[in-house]
C-alpha cells in the first residue's frame, strides 16, 4: 500500500504488482497531517499536526499524541554594560548624535547619555566608530538548517531576518534555537509554506485544493505561532480575502506578490518590484523595469509595504561597479573564492540589461520614498548571498538617489514597522531592545561603510566580528 497527503490529510491506497491503485483510496485522518513516516514494521504512521506529533495505528485506526517535551525559553541576558560611541545614528533623526554612552541592561537600552557621564560600569570603548540600529533583511529564504548561517547574518550586521517561504517546522526549530541562545543567529519572522493555488512552482509552496484545506493550513499558522502569512500568485481572490481576515484576527500581517486586488482585501505587504504574477494587469513593472503612477499611488495611499528586492537583477550591477564588494572578511570566510567565481559567472549570464533595469527600478525607489511609502529592504536570498546581498541592496537604494539616512531607515525603522515590531526595534531609543551594529566608517556619508561591521549586538549580547568569523 501507499500513504500520501492530499488536502493536508492522510490517505492510503492499495497497489497491485504494477504499482497501480486498486480500489478506492481511504482517508486515514481528518486533521492537519504533515511529514508522515512509516514505522519499521509498517504497523504505524507517525506524522506532524502543527505543534503536535501523532502516531496512527493502522490496523485499529487509533491515533495517539506522542509529542515530546521540548520546552524552551528565550535568552535573557542579565549583564549591564556600556558602549561608548563616537557617532550614533539612532534612526529618529537624519544625522548623528556624537560622543554618547549607550547603557544596556539585560536585552534593552537603559540609557543614552553624553559620554563619560555614566557611573563606572563594564565599558566597551568604540568612540572612533559609528553605531547604527540592527539591519533588517525582509525577504530571505533560509532553507535547510545551517550552523553557520546565523553567524553569517550577524557578521553582516543583520539582526532580524524575515523568511517569506520555507518549511514551517524547520523554520520554527531554527527560530527557537536562535531565540533561546542555543545557537548564534538573528531574530526571525517566518511564514512557513507559501499559500498557493492547486498548481505550484516552488517546493516551499502548499497547493491548496479546497476551502477545507485552506482552513487546515490556517490552523497550522495559528498553532505554530507563525509571524505572518504569505500568499502566492494562484490563490483564488475569495481565499486570499479569507487569509487576510484570519491573519488579522490573530494579530499577524499578510503579504503576497500581488498589489491589486490584494490591496483591496486589506493586504499588508507586497514582495518585489518585479516578481511573478498570474494576470496581465497585475505586474508592478514593465518588461523594461518601469513602474508607473498607479503603482506608486496604490502603495503610498494604502500604507501597504513593499520589499523592493532591487538586487534582482541589480546585484550584478553593484558587483560590476564595485569589484572590491567581495573583498570583505565575511565573504572570504563564509563564501570564498569559488563562490565569487560563481557570482562572476552569473553576472556574465544575467548582466545584460541589468543596468538599464536597475536604473528604471531606481526611479520607482525614488518615487516611493518621495511619497512616503513603506519601502523596506530585502533580497530574495539565496539568489544572492546571505548578508552580502542586503548590502548590495543598500547601495542600489543609494545609487537610485536616496540619501544614506533614507536607505538606513528603510533597512531599520521602516522594516520594523512593516514587520509589526517598531515598538521594540528599528531605532535605538531608551526602552527598546538592544539590537545594534558597530561599523568602521561614516555610513551617512557613504552607505558602503555599513559593510564594515566590527561588532553586532543582538538582544543585548555582543558578538565581535572575530567571534562570528570563527566558523568550525
Secondary structure, DSSP 8 states (H G I E B T S, - for coil): -EEEEETTEEEEEEE-TTS-EEEEEEE--SS--EEEEE-TTSSEEEEEETTEEEEEETTTTEEEE--------------EEEEEEEEEE-SSSSS-EEEEEEEEETTEEEEEEETT-S-S-EEEEEEEEEEEE-EEE-SB---S--TTHHHHHHHTTEEEEEESSS-HHHHHHHHHHHHTTSS---EEEE--SEEE-SS-SSTTEEE--SHHHHHHHHHHHHHTT-SEEEB-SSS-HHHHHHHHHHHHHTT-EEEES--TTGGGGT--EEE-SS---SSTTT-SS-TTS---HHHHHHHHHH--EEE--THHHHHHHHHHH-TTTT-SHHHHHHTHHHHHHHHHHHHHHH-TTHHHHHHHHHHHHHHHHHTT-EEE----BTSS-TTHHHHHHHHHHHHTT--HHHHHHHTTHHHHHHHT-TTTSSS--TTSB--EEEESS-TTT-GGGGG-EEEEEETTEEEEHHHHH---
